[in-house]
Amino acid sequence: MKTINAIWWCLCIFMALTQISCTSELLIERTLPAEVPVNNNQWKVVVMNRYNPELLPYKREKKIAVVYADGAMYALTGVLDAIDEDETYVLVATDTAGYTSVGNGSDLKPAQVQEIYHRHPHHLLLTLDNFDAYLEQEVVRETDEEGGVMKTAYYTMFVKSNWTLYDSTGTVLDSVTLSRDELYDTRAVISGLLALGPATDYTGPVVNDLAYQTGLDYWQRLAPQPVSIIRPYYSNNAFAPAAYQMAAGNWAEAIALLKPITEIQKKKEAARAAYNLAVVYEAMGRIEEAKYWANIASDKNNKLALMLLPDLDRY
């Protein structure tokens, strides 16, 4: 008898959990457009280093200036390697010395870009305009079992590179600052005083590695990005047959089952069906139709649709 009662309660708990968990998840493999769109006719690229640490507006020690100069060159090398690996583009060699500046935020004028174009014909001109590297300190206070207090200073290295992309006429297509960071060092804080931080002139290897990554990161802005998206969808009760078809990737069958539900009088159920349709159309790559159904669902105050719409705008 006790065994039968235990089974009965387990069955009741299972049924309750089934009712509570009214959504399943669908894996959608999509490709987002490049952050910086360029057309297929723009494939010749000139890359220039406009950064010169000697022109910094504040005085730097010679060793530190070398760290900055080397870091900028590693950032440049990162983007050059990325372009070289990209079969869509061809690098055009050029001399950058005549266009070096630093930290003033000024773009090249169209006449300057066109002058470069006449000497080195290109479709795209990418410039490294500025570079920065610095340590930030965070002090963490910890108490041991005996009530003693210990302070530890954590030092994080930050690297930033500034880039501008022009077309051959001098029109700015993109301007961005990219950053990378890495935990560099930890030091105990003694006698309530801040720890003596690491010397910047010894941070070169870490700065160079982070700078190189920012160069690679820049060129990714010109490439479409494959993404994996997990979308929840309604799968209980009336939605179970359509949910089965969605899980199997049978989109036409799922649409045929969902559309009639969008027309019923029950506002909540109709909204859920519209949301599921939006997910189906997103999975099919038909983004405008996905937006249409997501808007219908959001107009009926469906929360999942409200969260979906901003993602659909990214396509």
N, C-alpha and C positions, 0 to 999 in steps of 0.2 A: 504493500500500500504506500509506504514511504517512497519507494522507488518511482511509483506512478505519479505521486505528487511532485517529486523532484523534476521528473520529465515534463510535467504540465507547466510548472513554473519556468523552466528553461525555455519551453516553447513560447510562453507568454512574453518573456523578456526578449526573445528573438523577434517576435512579431512587432513588439513595441519599437525596437531598434530599427527594424525595417521601415516602419512608418516615419520615424524621426529622420532617418537618413534618406531624404527624398531626391538626392542628386547623385549622379555618377560623374566621372571625369573622362574627357576626350583629349587625346594627344593630337595636336595640330602642328604639322611641319610646314612652315611658311618662310618666305624670303621677303624681308623688309627692304624697301628701296634705299639706295645710298644716302647718307646724310648730306652729301654734296653731289648733286647730280651733274654729270657732264655728258655731252652727246658723243656718239661713236666717232665723230670726225675730229675729236680733240684727243690726240694720242701722243703728240710730241711734247715732252716736258723738260723745262729748264728749272733747275733747283739752285737757289742762291743763298749764301750765308751773309746776312746783313748785320750780324752781331759782332761787335768788337768790344771786348772787356776793357780795353784801354780808354774807351770813351765814356765809361760809367761816370755819372755825375758826382760820385763820392769816392774817396780814396780807398784803394784796396792794396793790401800787401801783395808783393810779387807772387808768392806761392799761391795765394788765394786766387789771384787773377788767372794763374795757370789752370787751376781747378775749373774755373768758369769757362775758360777758352776750350779746354779739353772736353768739358761737358757739352758745349755747343757743337763741337765737331762730332761727338758721338750721336747727338740728336740728329744731325745732318746725315751721318752714316746710316742711321736707322731708317730714315725715309728713303735714302738712295738704294739701300738693300731691298726695301719693300717694293720700290718701283721696278728694280732690276728683276725681281721674281715675278712681277705681274706681266704676263704676256700681252696684255692689252696696250701697254704703253712703251714708249722708247725714250730713253734719256738723251738729252742734247747737252753736250759739254759747253761750259761758258766760264768766263773769268768774273768773279764776284767782287773783286777788290774795289772797283769804282763805285759800288753802291752800298758800302758798309756804313751802318749807323747803329745806334743802340737806344733802346728804352724810351724813345721819344714818341712812339705811337703813330708816327707819320707813315702813310702809305706811299708807295711809289706813284708818281704822277703818270697819267696816260702817255705823255711824251717820253718819259723814261722807259716805260715798258715797250713802247714802239721802237725806241732806239735799240733796245736789247733784241727785239724781234728782227730788225734789219740786219743785225750782226749774227744772230743765232735764231733762225726761223723756228717758231714753236707755236703750239696751241695753248699750252698752259704754263704759267710761271709760278713756282712756289718759292716763297722766301721765308727763311727763319729770321724773325725780326728781333727777338729778345730771348734771353735765357736767364734763369735764376735757380739757385740752390740754397737751401737754408735748413737749419736744425730747429725743431720745436721741442720744448721740454714740458713734460707733464709729471708732477710729483704725486705719488700714490702713498697714502698713509695706511699702515697696517698695524694691528695690535696682536701680539702673540698671546699664548695661553696664560702667561704669568702677568699680563697687563702691560708689558713693555711695548713701546711704540717704535716702529721702524719706518723710515721714509725712504722711498726709492724713486729716483729720477729716471724717467724713460725718455730717450731722445729719438725722435723720428726725423729722418731725412726726407725733405720734400724737394722735388725738382719740377720746374715749370718751363715749358717752351712755348713761344708765341709764333704762330704761322699765319701767312696770308697767301691766298691763291688768286691769281689774276688770269683772265683770258688774254689773248694776243693784242687786244685793243686797250688793255689797261683797266678793264672793268673788274672790280673785286667780286669774286665768286664765293669766297669764304674767308673768315677771319676768326681765329680761335686760340685760346690758351689751353694747353693740355698739361696735366699733372700726373705724377706718379709719386708714391711714397713708400717707405720701408722703415721698420724699426731698426735703428742703427746701433744703439748702445743703452745699457742700463747701469746706473751708478748709485751707490748708497749716499744718502744725505746725512752728513755728520754734524752733530752738535747744533741741530736746528738750522744750519746754514744750507743754502742750496749747493748741490754738488757742482764741482768744477766741470763744465761741459767739455766734450771732445773738441779737439782743434779742427777747424774747417779744412785746413790745408792737408789733412790726412784722410779726408773723406773721398778722395778722387775715384777709387774703384767703384764705390757704391753710386756716386753721382753719375759716373759714366754709364753704368748698367741701366739706371733709371732713365737717363737721358736717351739712351738708345731705344728703350721701350716707347718713349713718347714719340720718337720718329716713326716707329712701326705703327703706333696708334694713329698718327695723322693719316697715313695712306689708307687705313681702313675706312676712313670717312668717305672715300670715293668708291667703295665696294659695296654691293648689295650684301645684306647680312642675313644668313640663314638663322632662323630661330625656332625653338621648340616651345609651344604654348600649351599649357594645361587649362582646358575650359571645363567648368562644371556645367552640367545640363540636367534637366529634370527627368527622372526615370521611374518614378513610382506611380502606382494606380493607373490612370488613363494614359500616362505617357510611356508605360512599359513596352508596348509593341514598337513605338517609334524609337525608343531608346535602344532596343535590341538592334534595329536597323542602323542606327547611328554608330553603335559600337562596332558593327560589321562593315561600316563604310558604304552601306547601301543608301546613298543620298537620295535618289529619286523615290525610293520606297518610304524613306523617313519623311520627305516633304509631303508625299501623298497622304500620310497618316496625320501629319501635324496641321496642315492648312485647315481642315474642317474644324479642328478644336479652336482655332483662332476666331471662329465665327459664332461660338456658343455664347450664351448670355452670361455665364459665370466669368466675371471680369478677371479674377485671379488666374483661373485656368487658361483663359484666352491669352493673357499676358505671358504666361509660362510657355505656351505653345509658340508664341511669336519669338520669344527669346531663344528657344531651341532651334527655330528656323534660322535665326541670325547666326547661331553657332554652326549649323549645317552649311550655310552659304559661305561663311568664313573658311571652313574646312575645304570647300570647293574652290576657293579663290575668287568668288564672286562678291567682291567687297561692297559694291553699291547696294546689292540686294540684302547683304548682311546688315548694312546700316539702316535700310528701310525697315526691316523687321525689328531691329534693336530699338529704333525710334518708336515704333508702335508699342513695343513692350514697355519702354520707359515712360511713355505717355500714360500708361496704366499703373505707373509707380512700381514697376518691377526692379528690384534692387540690383540683381545681376546684370540686367540690361544697362542700368545707369553706369555700372563699372566697366561694361564692355565697350561702350561708345567711344571713350577716349582712346582705347587701344585700336579700334578700327580706323580712327583718324590718322594713325601712324603709317598706314599703308600708302 
